């Protein structure tokens, strides 16, 4: 399968432990501490 780095729409799972980058790439195991990093009043991963 060829690499596909194109972003269609990133989505955060309901449990906030996975970030779906596209149909080819999903980042798993996101620790809860990652949501402590804030941009204004929202967590950076929620943007």
N, CA, C and O atoms as a Maestro MAE file, in Angstrom:
{
 s_m_m2io_version
 :::
 2.0.0
}

f_m_ct {
 s_m_title
 :::
 protein
 m_atom[188] {
  # First column is atom index #
  i_m_mmod_type
  r_m_x_coord
  r_m_y_coord
  r_m_z_coord
  i_m_residue_number
  s_m_chain_name
  s_m_pdb_residue_name
  s_m_pdb_atom_name
  i_m_atomic_number
  :::
  1 25 0.850 -1.182 0.000 1 A "UNK " " N  " 7
  2 3 0.000 0.000 0.000 1 A "UNK " " CA " 6
  3 2 0.891 1.239 0.000 1 A "UNK " " C  " 6
  4 15 1.784 1.343 0.841 1 A "UNK " " O  " 8
  5 25 0.677 2.169 -0.906 2 A "UNK " " N  " 7
  6 3 1.508 3.381 -0.948 2 A "UNK " " CA " 6
  7 2 1.187 4.319 0.218 2 A "UNK " " C  " 6
  8 15 0.067 4.348 0.730 2 A "UNK " " O  " 8
  9 25 2.203 5.082 0.619 3 A "UNK " " N  " 7
  10 3 2.012 6.054 1.695 3 A "UNK " " CA " 6
  11 2 1.120 7.193 1.224 3 A "UNK " " C  " 6
  12 15 1.248 7.671 0.097 3 A "UNK " " O  " 8
  13 25 0.225 7.616 2.088 4 A "UNK " " N  " 7
  14 3 -0.675 8.718 1.769 4 A "UNK " " CA " 6
  15 2 -0.688 9.666 2.956 4 A "UNK " " C  " 6
  16 15 -1.281 9.356 3.989 4 A "UNK " " O  " 8
  17 25 -0.041 10.820 2.823 5 A "UNK " " N  " 7
  18 3 0.061 11.789 3.911 5 A "UNK " " CA " 6
  19 2 -0.967 12.910 3.779 5 A "UNK " " C  " 6
  20 15 -0.992 13.825 4.602 5 A "UNK " " O  " 8
  21 25 -1.807 12.847 2.759 6 A "UNK " " N  " 7
  22 3 -2.808 13.892 2.541 6 A "UNK " " CA " 6
  23 2 -3.850 13.854 3.660 6 A "UNK " " C  " 6
  24 15 -4.362 12.791 4.010 6 A "UNK " " O  " 8
  25 25 -4.151 15.019 4.211 7 A "UNK " " N  " 7
  26 3 -5.141 15.119 5.279 7 A "UNK " " CA " 6
  27 2 -6.499 15.393 4.667 7 A "UNK " " C  " 6
  28 15 -6.675 16.384 3.959 7 A "UNK " " O  " 8
  29 25 -7.458 14.524 4.933 8 A "UNK " " N  " 7
  30 3 -8.821 14.747 4.476 8 A "UNK " " CA " 6
  31 2 -9.596 15.474 5.570 8 A "UNK " " C  " 6
  32 15 -10.097 16.576 5.344 8 A "UNK " " O  " 8
  33 25 -9.696 14.882 6.731 9 A "UNK " " N  " 7
  34 3 -10.292 15.521 7.891 9 A "UNK " " CA " 6
  35 2 -9.863 14.729 9.115 9 A "UNK " " C  " 6
  36 15 -10.163 13.541 9.235 9 A "UNK " " O  " 8
  37 25 -9.163 15.391 10.015 10 A "UNK " " N  " 7
  38 3 -8.729 14.707 11.226 10 A "UNK " " CA " 6
  39 2 -9.901 14.635 12.195 10 A "UNK " " C  " 6
  40 15 -10.672 15.584 12.341 10 A "UNK " " O  " 8
  41 25 -10.016 13.488 12.850 11 A "UNK " " N  " 7
  42 3 -11.094 13.285 13.816 11 A "UNK " " CA " 6
  43 2 -10.534 12.651 15.082 11 A "UNK " " C  " 6
  44 15 -9.673 11.773 15.032 11 A "UNK " " O  " 8
  45 25 -11.034 13.107 16.193 12 A "UNK " " N  " 7
  46 3 -10.659 12.580 17.491 12 A "UNK " " CA " 6
  47 2 -11.737 11.592 17.925 12 A "UNK " " C  " 6
  48 15 -12.926 11.892 17.816 12 A "UNK " " O  " 8
  49 25 -11.337 10.417 18.415 13 A "UNK " " N  " 7
  50 3 -12.320 9.420 18.833 13 A "UNK " " CA " 6
  51 2 -13.085 9.905 20.059 13 A "UNK " " C  " 6
  52 15 -12.642 10.819 20.754 13 A "UNK " " O  " 8
  53 25 -14.231 9.291 20.318 14 A "UNK " " N  " 7
  54 3 -15.053 9.683 21.457 14 A "UNK " " CA " 6
  55 2 -14.313 9.484 22.778 14 A "UNK " " C  " 6
  56 15 -14.490 10.263 23.714 14 A "UNK " " O  " 8
  57 25 -13.492 8.453 22.852 15 A "UNK " " N  " 7
  58 3 -12.717 8.201 24.060 15 A "UNK " " CA " 6
  59 2 -11.470 9.067 24.170 15 A "UNK " " C  " 6
  60 15 -10.747 9.008 25.164 15 A "UNK " " O  " 8
  61 25 -11.223 9.879 23.130 16 A "UNK " " N  " 7
  62 3 -10.085 10.796 23.054 16 A "UNK " " CA " 6
  63 2 -8.739 10.076 23.214 16 A "UNK " " C  " 6
  64 15 -7.808 10.615 23.811 16 A "UNK " " O  " 8
  65 25 -8.649 8.862 22.677 17 A "UNK " " N  " 7
  66 3 -7.387 8.124 22.711 17 A "UNK " " CA " 6
  67 2 -6.840 7.862 21.321 17 A "UNK " " C  " 6
  68 15 -5.722 7.364 21.185 17 A "UNK " " O  " 8
  69 25 -7.604 8.187 20.281 18 A "UNK " " N  " 7
  70 3 -7.174 7.983 18.903 18 A "UNK " " CA " 6
  71 2 -7.432 9.240 18.085 18 A "UNK " " C  " 6
  72 15 -8.433 9.930 18.276 18 A "UNK " " O  " 8
  73 25 -6.513 9.522 17.174 19 A "UNK " " N  " 7
  74 3 -6.667 10.628 16.240 19 A "UNK " " CA " 6
  75 2 -6.561 10.040 14.843 19 A "UNK " " C  " 6
  76 15 -5.506 9.540 14.453 19 A "UNK " " O  " 8
  77 25 -7.657 10.102 14.086 20 A "UNK " " N  " 7
  78 3 -7.662 9.577 12.720 20 A "UNK " " CA " 6
  79 2 -7.199 10.681 11.789 20 A "UNK " " C  " 6
  80 15 -7.892 11.683 11.611 20 A "UNK " " O  " 8
  81 25 -6.033 10.497 11.199 21 A "UNK " " N  " 7
  82 3 -5.406 11.474 10.307 21 A "UNK " " CA " 6
  83 2 -6.027 11.396 8.920 21 A "UNK " " C  " 6
  84 15 -6.370 12.419 8.327 21 A "UNK " " O  " 8
  85 25 -6.167 10.191 8.412 22 A "UNK " " N  " 7
  86 3 -6.858 9.899 7.158 22 A "UNK " " CA " 6
  87 2 -7.166 8.400 7.164 22 A "UNK " " C  " 6
  88 15 -6.969 7.749 8.190 22 A "UNK " " O  " 8
  89 25 -7.632 7.843 6.076 23 A "UNK " " N  " 7
  90 3 -7.963 6.425 6.031 23 A "UNK " " CA " 6
  91 2 -6.758 5.525 6.163 23 A "UNK " " C  " 6
  92 15 -6.909 4.339 6.455 23 A "UNK " " O  " 8
  93 25 -5.568 6.052 5.958 24 A "UNK " " N  " 7
  94 3 -4.333 5.283 5.997 24 A "UNK " " CA " 6
  95 2 -3.652 5.343 7.366 24 A "UNK " " C  " 6
  96 15 -2.995 4.382 7.764 24 A "UNK " " O  " 8
  97 25 -3.796 6.445 8.085 25 A "UNK " " N  " 7
  98 3 -3.028 6.664 9.309 25 A "UNK " " CA " 6
  99 2 -3.929 7.048 10.475 25 A "UNK " " C  " 6
  100 15 -4.704 8.001 10.386 25 A "UNK " " O  " 8
  101 25 -3.818 6.292 11.577 26 A "UNK " " N  " 7
  102 3 -4.516 6.587 12.818 26 A "UNK " " CA " 6
  103 2 -3.504 6.552 13.942 26 A "UNK " " C  " 6
  104 15 -2.770 5.575 14.094 26 A "UNK " " O  " 8
  105 25 -3.460 7.615 14.730 27 A "UNK " " N  " 7
  106 3 -2.561 7.676 15.879 27 A "UNK " " CA " 6
  107 2 -3.329 7.201 17.100 27 A "UNK " " C  " 6
  108 15 -4.398 7.727 17.411 27 A "UNK " " O  " 8
  109 25 -2.777 6.191 17.803 28 A "UNK " " N  " 7
  110 3 -3.454 5.611 18.959 28 A "UNK " " CA " 6
  111 2 -2.638 5.829 20.220 28 A "UNK " " C  " 6
  112 15 -1.442 6.115 20.162 28 A "UNK " " O  " 8
  113 25 -3.294 5.690 21.351 29 A "UNK " " N  " 7
  114 3 -2.606 5.762 22.632 29 A "UNK " " CA " 6
  115 2 -2.284 7.178 23.070 29 A "UNK " " C  " 6
  116 15 -1.254 7.403 23.704 29 A "UNK " " O  " 8
  117 25 -3.135 8.132 22.749 30 A "UNK " " N  " 7
  118 3 -2.908 9.518 23.143 30 A "UNK " " CA " 6
  119 2 -3.165 9.627 24.649 30 A "UNK " " C  " 6
  120 15 -4.275 9.348 25.101 30 A "UNK " " O  " 8
  121 25 -2.161 10.026 25.430 31 A "UNK " " N  " 7
  122 3 -2.351 10.111 26.879 31 A "UNK " " CA " 6
  123 2 -3.230 11.302 27.262 31 A "UNK " " C  " 6
  124 15 -3.294 12.294 26.536 31 A "UNK " " O  " 8
  125 25 -3.895 11.199 28.391 32 A "UNK " " N  " 7
  126 3 -4.770 12.271 28.870 32 A "UNK " " CA " 6
  127 2 -3.982 13.556 29.113 32 A "UNK " " C  " 6
  128 15 -4.538 14.647 28.996 32 A "UNK " " O  " 8
  129 25 -2.705 13.445 29.448 33 A "UNK " " N  " 7
  130 3 -1.872 14.623 29.707 33 A "UNK " " CA " 6
  131 2 -1.717 15.485 28.456 33 A "UNK " " C  " 6
  132 15 -1.421 16.674 28.572 33 A "UNK " " O  " 8
  133 25 -1.908 14.924 27.272 34 A "UNK " " N  " 7
  134 3 -1.800 15.702 26.037 34 A "UNK " " CA " 6
  135 2 -2.885 16.773 25.964 34 A "UNK " " C  " 6
  136 15 -2.710 17.777 25.274 34 A "UNK " " O  " 8
  137 25 -3.992 16.579 26.658 35 A "UNK " " N  " 7
  138 3 -5.083 17.547 26.638 35 A "UNK " " CA " 6
  139 2 -4.850 18.686 27.629 35 A "UNK " " C  " 6
  140 15 -5.639 19.630 27.681 35 A "UNK " " O  " 8
  141 25 -3.783 18.609 28.407 36 A "UNK " " N  " 7
  142 3 -3.424 19.709 29.301 36 A "UNK " " CA " 6
  143 2 -2.790 20.862 28.541 36 A "UNK " " C  " 6
  144 15 -2.769 21.990 29.033 36 A "UNK " " O  " 8
  145 25 -2.272 20.591 27.343 37 A "UNK " " N  " 7
  146 3 -1.691 21.642 26.504 37 A "UNK " " CA " 6
  147 2 -2.838 22.419 25.877 37 A "UNK " " C  " 6
  148 15 -3.631 21.850 25.126 37 A "UNK " " O  " 8
  149 25 -2.935 23.683 26.168 38 A "UNK " " N  " 7
  150 3 -4.072 24.496 25.753 38 A "UNK " " CA " 6
  151 2 -3.674 25.610 24.793 38 A "UNK " " C  " 6
  152 15 -2.591 26.185 24.900 38 A "UNK " " O  " 8
  153 25 -4.557 25.900 23.866 39 A "UNK " " N  " 7
  154 3 -4.467 27.057 22.976 39 A "UNK " " CA " 6
  155 2 -5.698 27.894 23.281 39 A "UNK " " C  " 6
  156 15 -6.784 27.620 22.769 39 A "UNK " " O  " 8
  157 25 -5.531 28.895 24.100 40 A "UNK " " N  " 7
  158 3 -6.684 29.671 24.574 40 A "UNK " " CA " 6
  159 2 -7.393 28.849 25.643 40 A "UNK " " C  " 6
  160 15 -6.783 28.470 26.642 40 A "UNK " " O  " 8
  161 25 -8.675 28.574 25.437 41 A "UNK " " N  " 7
  162 3 -9.423 27.801 26.425 41 A "UNK " " CA " 6
  163 2 -9.724 26.386 25.960 41 A "UNK " " C  " 6
  164 15 -10.462 25.666 26.633 41 A "UNK " " O  " 8
  165 25 -9.168 25.965 24.815 42 A "UNK " " N  " 7
  166 3 -9.404 24.606 24.290 42 A "UNK " " CA " 6
  167 2 -8.101 23.842 24.209 42 A "UNK " " C  " 6
  168 15 -7.035 24.429 24.019 42 A "UNK " " O  " 8
  169 25 -8.188 22.529 24.355 43 A "UNK " " N  " 7
  170 3 -7.026 21.676 24.192 43 A "UNK " " CA " 6
  171 2 -6.587 21.705 22.721 43 A "UNK " " C  " 6
  172 15 -7.428 21.766 21.824 43 A "UNK " " O  " 8
  173 25 -5.298 21.663 22.480 44 A "UNK " " N  " 7
  174 3 -4.776 21.748 21.116 44 A "UNK " " CA " 6
  175 2 -5.313 20.618 20.224 44 A "UNK " " C  " 6
  176 15 -5.533 20.830 19.032 44 A "UNK " " O  " 8
  177 25 -5.524 19.431 20.785 45 A "UNK " " N  " 7
  178 3 -6.021 18.311 19.980 45 A "UNK " " CA " 6
  179 2 -7.500 18.440 19.641 45 A "UNK " " C  " 6
  180 15 -7.986 17.744 18.749 45 A "UNK " " O  " 8
  181 25 -8.213 19.298 20.321 46 A "UNK " " N  " 7
  182 3 -9.638 19.486 20.037 46 A "UNK " " CA " 6
  183 2 -9.871 20.473 18.898 46 A "UNK " " C  " 6
  184 15 -10.988 20.545 18.387 46 A "UNK " " O  " 8
  185 25 -8.878 21.224 18.488 47 A "UNK " " N  " 7
  186 3 -9.028 22.161 17.393 47 A "UNK " " CA " 6
  187 2 -9.260 21.369 16.171 47 A "UNK " " C  " 6
  188 15 -9.422 21.935 15.090 47 A "UNK " " O  " 8
  :::
 }
 m_bond[187] {
  # First column is bond index #
  i_m_from
  i_m_to
  i_m_order
  :::
  1 1 2 1
  2 2 3 1
  3 3 4 2
  4 3 5 1
  5 5 6 1
  6 6 7 1
  7 7 8 2
  8 7 9 1
  9 9 10 1
  10 10 11 1
  11 11 12 2
  12 11 13 1
  13 13 14 1
  14 14 15 1
  15 15 16 2
  16 15 17 1
  17 17 18 1
  18 18 19 1
  19 19 20 2
  20 19 21 1
  21 21 22 1
  22 22 23 1
  23 23 24 2
  24 23 25 1
  25 25 26 1
  26 26 27 1
  27 27 28 2
  28 27 29 1
  29 29 30 1
  30 30 31 1
  31 31 32 2
  32 31 33 1
  33 33 34 1
  34 34 35 1
  35 35 36 2
  36 35 37 1
  37 37 38 1
  38 38 39 1
  39 39 40 2
  40 39 41 1
  41 41 42 1
  42 42 43 1
  43 43 44 2
  44 43 45 1
  45 45 46 1
  46 46 47 1
  47 47 48 2
  48 47 49 1
  49 49 50 1
  50 50 51 1
  51 51 52 2
  52 51 53 1
  53 53 54 1
  54 54 55 1
  55 55 56 2
  56 55 57 1
  57 57 58 1
  58 58 59 1
  59 59 60 2
  60 59 61 1
  61 61 62 1
  62 62 63 1
  63 63 64 2
  64 63 65 1
  65 65 66 1
  66 66 67 1
  67 67 68 2
  68 67 69 1
  69 69 70 1
  70 70 71 1
  71 71 72 2
  72 71 73 1
  73 73 74 1
  74 74 75 1
  75 75 76 2
  76 75 77 1
  77 77 78 1
  78 78 79 1
  79 79 80 2
  80 79 81 1
  81 81 82 1
  82 82 83 1
  83 83 84 2
  84 83 85 1
  85 85 86 1
  86 86 87 1
  87 87 88 2
  88 87 89 1
  89 89 90 1
  90 90 91 1
  91 91 92 2
  92 91 93 1
  93 93 94 1
  94 94 95 1
  95 95 96 2
  96 95 97 1
  97 97 98 1
  98 98 99 1
  99 99 100 2
  100 99 101 1
  101 101 102 1
  102 102 103 1
  103 103 104 2
  104 103 105 1
  105 105 106 1
  106 106 107 1
  107 107 108 2
  108 107 109 1
  109 109 110 1
  110 110 111 1
  111 111 112 2
  112 111 113 1
  113 113 114 1
  114 114 115 1
  115 115 116 2
  116 115 117 1
  117 117 118 1
  118 118 119 1
  119 119 120 2
  120 119 121 1
  121 121 122 1
  122 122 123 1
  123 123 124 2
  124 123 125 1
  125 125 126 1
  126 126 127 1
  127 127 128 2
  128 127 129 1
  129 129 130 1
  130 130 131 1
  131 131 132 2
  132 131 133 1
  133 133 134 1
  134 134 135 1
  135 135 136 2
  136 135 137 1
  137 137 138 1
  138 138 139 1
  139 139 140 2
  140 139 141 1
  141 141 142 1
  142 142 143 1
  143 143 144 2
  144 143 145 1
  145 145 146 1
  146 146 147 1
  147 147 148 2
  148 147 149 1
  149 149 150 1
  150 150 151 1
  151 151 152 2
  152 151 153 1
  153 153 154 1
  154 154 155 1
  155 155 156 2
  156 155 157 1
  157 157 158 1
  158 158 159 1
  159 159 160 2
  160 159 161 1
  161 161 162 1
  162 162 163 1
  163 163 164 2
  164 163 165 1
  165 165 166 1
  166 166 167 1
  167 167 168 2
  168 167 169 1
  169 169 170 1
  170 170 171 1
  171 171 172 2
  172 171 173 1
  173 173 174 1
  174 174 175 1
  175 175 176 2
  176 175 177 1
  177 177 178 1
  178 178 179 1
  179 179 180 2
  180 179 181 1
  181 181 182 1
  182 182 183 1
  183 183 184 2
  184 183 185 1
  185 185 186 1
  186 186 187 1
  187 187 188 2
  :::
 }
}
